[in-house]
């Protein structure tokens, strides 16, 4: 198995949980970012997902290391992998189908799609020179790319006008979303190769710095309900992630982002007995759902490693 984005926060735990079950390799553009507990013999260098030679390198890795399955944790890689699954065969991937990936990498188009499907979302709209502040606090973030980068909060018209002028100097587009006050959830959605939903793993986030640093399993019925509704509308295969806010005042869940990939909190579900690979490969027609018990918690800490010399 090849796990890309190997320098991510979840790789160390996936290695602990899976090293005796699967033959694992971790890929990253800088292999020194990969946790020291993962042997160098299991680390592979890949170009950035946005580079034109990325997929060619993946083809070579798949052949050289006899990779059966790819798990990508990197947004920039997803469309290249999803669009080349036929060419990669018999290697398979947990990445959902290309149409789903393309839609949900675009935060504006996906917001319109959620609204059209009557799924509650925080009124996503493009930020442009004529966009007006509507007297509600806003989150402003890039239309494309990772949700943890270049996120801005504005509370009044002066902040909004200043930020809009500043962001007009950027080459990328931005979207606005109404800021929802409440509890944030990161939900792993696990489906088979045919798109049959087999598990929902809701993580209540206590804190995050880009990715989640502290969270726990919380099987909130409102969160599970809107996630089931989402899946019934789009039927993606594989594993993906839904990010939501459960509004404090109305107790209404709002989907503010969908990541068409695994998230770093996938390790919580794996620890709790939900294996996305086993689910993906299910073909017995079972309709049973696997759940993870409440209050299994994740806490991430800084680690310091000092070496005598640069590792090969």
N, C-alpha and C positions, 0 to 999 in steps of 0.2 A: 504494500500500500504506500502511496506517495501523498504526503500532507504538505501542501504548499503554504507559504506564509509561516514557515517553521519558526521564525523569530517572534511569533505572537505569544500573547500571555497564556494561552491554553495548552501549548505544546508540551511543556514540562509535565503537566498532569496526564495528558493523553499518553505520553511515553510510559509513565508509571502504571496507568490502568491497562494499557494494551500491549506492552512489550512482550508479554508471555503468551499473547493470544494471536497477534498478527505480526507479520514481517514488515516492520515500519521503516520508512525513509522520510526525512524532513528536508524540504527545499526552501531556500531563501536566496535573495540576491547577495546578501552578506552572511556567510555561514557562522561568523563569530557572534551574530545576534541570537543564534539558537542556543538554548539552555545547556550549560556544561554537563548536565546529567545525561544528555543524549550523545552517544559515542560519535566521534568524527567519521567513523565508517558508515554512519547512517545519515550523514549530512551531504546535501547536494546543492551546488550553485545553479541558480536559474537567473535569466534576465528579468527585469521588471515586466510585469504583465502588459504594460503599454508599449513595450519594445516590439518591433516587427519580427524579431527572431525568437520571441518567447515560445510560440507554439511549436516551432521547429525543434527547439531544445527539448520541449516536453516529449515530442515524438521519439527523440534519441534516448531520453531517460527511460521511457516506457519500454523500449526495446532492450536497452542495456541491462536494466534491473528487473525485467520480467514483471512489470507493474500490472496488477489486476484491477486496481481501483484507485481513483484520484479524489482527494478531498481538498478543495481549494478554500482558503480563508481570506483571499485577497480580491477586492472588488474589481481591480483593473484586469484580472485574469479571467473573470467569469465568462464573458461573452466569447472570448477566444476558445475556451474549453468547450462551452456549450455548443458552439457552432461547428466544432470539429469532432463530435462524438462518433460519427459514422467512420471517419478516417482513423480514429484512435482504436476502434474495435479490434480485438475483443475487450480491450480495457474499457471500463465503465467509470462513471463519476457520480458523486452525490449531488452535483450541481443540477438545478432544475433546467427545464427546456429553455432554449434560446429566446423564444418570444417572451417568456416570463422574466428572464434575466434582463432583457433589453428594456422592458417596461419599467421594472422596479429599480433599475439603476438611474432612472430619470425621475427625480422627485416631483417635478411639476406634472408630467404625464401620469404618473402613478396616483398623485393626489386627485386629478380629474377623474381617473378611472375608479378610484374608491368612491368618490362622490356620486358618479353615475350609477354605481352598483349599490348605492344607499348604505354604504358602510361609513360609520362616523369617523371623520378625519378633521384636522384643525384648520380647515379652509385654506388649503395651499394655493398660492397664487404667485405669479412672477413679480419680481421687483424690477421696475422700470422707471424711467424719468417722470412718468405721469402717475405712478402709484401713490396713493394718498394714505396717510396714517388715519386709522379708523377708531382712535381713542381706546384701543385695547393693547396690552403688552404683546410684543411680537418676538418670535425667533426668526432670524434671518440666516440662511445657510446656502451653500452652493447647490445648484440644481443637479449637478453630477458630482460623483466622488464620495468619499467617506464622510459620514455624518458627524464625525468627531473633529473635523478640520474646518476652520473659519466659521464658527458659529458665533453669532452676535445676538445679544438681547437688547431690545429698546423698549422704554417705558413711556415715552412722551414724544410729541411731534418734533421738538428740537433735536433730540437724539436721533430720531428717524431721518430727518432731513440731512443731518451731518453725516450719518452712516451711509445713506443713499448716495450722497455726493462722493464720499470716499470710495465706495465699492464700484462706482461708475468708472474708476481708473483701472479696475481689474479686467482681464480678458474673459473671465468666466461669467456665467449667468448665476443669479441668486434667486431664491424663492423666499416668500414670507409665509409664516404659519402663526396662527393665534397661539399665544402661550397658554397652556392648560396647567392649572395648579392642581397637583395631586401626587399620586404615587406612580412611579415609573416601573414598567415591567419589560423584561426581555424574554421572549417566548420562542423556544425551539419547536419547530413543526417538523415531524418526521413522517414521511410517506414512502410507499413502495415505488418500484420502477414504473408502475402503471398509474401512480398518483393517488392511491388509496391511503387516506390518513390513518395512521396507526398509533401515534402518540403526540401529546401536547405537554410540553414541559415549561410551565410559567416560572420565571425567576423574578422575584420582587427585589429591585435594586436599592441597596442602601447607600452606595456611593460609587462614583465612576470618575476616572481620569482618562477620557477617550474611550477605553473599554472598561467593563465593570471591574471594580476592585473589591466590592463586598455585596453579597446578595444571598437570597435563600429561596428555596422552592415554596411557592404559595399557590395552591390550586384554587384560585378565586373563580367562582362560577361565571361571573360577568366577563372576566378575561377569557376564559375557556370558550364561552359562548360566541363572542365576536370573532375569535380565531377560527372556530368551526365554520362560522358564516363565511369568513374570508376564503377558507380553503374550498368550500362548496362552490364559490363563484369562479375560482381560478384553476383549481385542480392541478397544482404543480406537483411534480415528482421530486423525490429526494428529500434533502434536509434544507430548511431555510429558517429565517429568523424574522419575527414580527416585534417591533418596538411600539409600546403603547403608554399612554397616560390614563390612569383611572382618576377622573375628575373628582376632587374632594366634595364639592358642593352637591353635584347632581348624581354622583356615583355612576357616571357614564364613561365607558372606555372609548378612547380615541386612538386610532392607529396613526402614528405620525411618521412612521418609516417602515419599510420592508426591505430587509437585506436578503437577496436571493443566493444565500450561502450559509454555511454553518457560522455560528458565532463562537467567541472564546468561552462562553458559558456552557457550551456543549458538554464539557467535562463533568458538570454537575449531573446531567441526565445519565451519562455513562456510568458515573459512580453509583447512581441510584438504580441501575439495572436496565436502562434503556439504551440499546446499542443501535445506532442509526444504520449500520451496515447490515445487521441481521434483518432489520425492518425493511430496508431497501430491497433485499433479495427475497423477501417473502413471496411465495407464489401458491400458498395453500388455500387461498380464498377466505382465510379467517377475517372476521370483522371485529375481533376483540381489540380493545385499547390497552396499551401499557401506560401506567401512570407512575410517577415518582412521589414518594411520600413527602408530606409537608415538612418544612423546617430543616431539611438538609441544606447546609449553608456553605458558602464559599467566601474565603477571606484571602486576599493576595497581599504579599509582603515584598519589600525590597530585599534582594540578596546581593552580597558582595563577594566577588571571586578575584583573587590575586594570583597571577601566573608569573613564573620566572622568565618566560619568553613567549613570543607570539606562537600560538599553536599552528601546526601545518594546515 
